[in-house]
């Protein structure tokens, strides 16, 4: 799923307060985080990403 420009703009405003991540194959600009949905170790990758917060 490709995040819409409107969703990206809204989430960029939120990143001042919270971490925002998407399940997507689309590249995202920091500070947004993206996780490829077909990744074999998706749960582990998301858990690692949360630990970095």
Beta strands, then each sheet from edge to edge (+ up, - down):
strand 1: 21-23
strand 2: 33-35
sheet 1: 1+ 2+
end
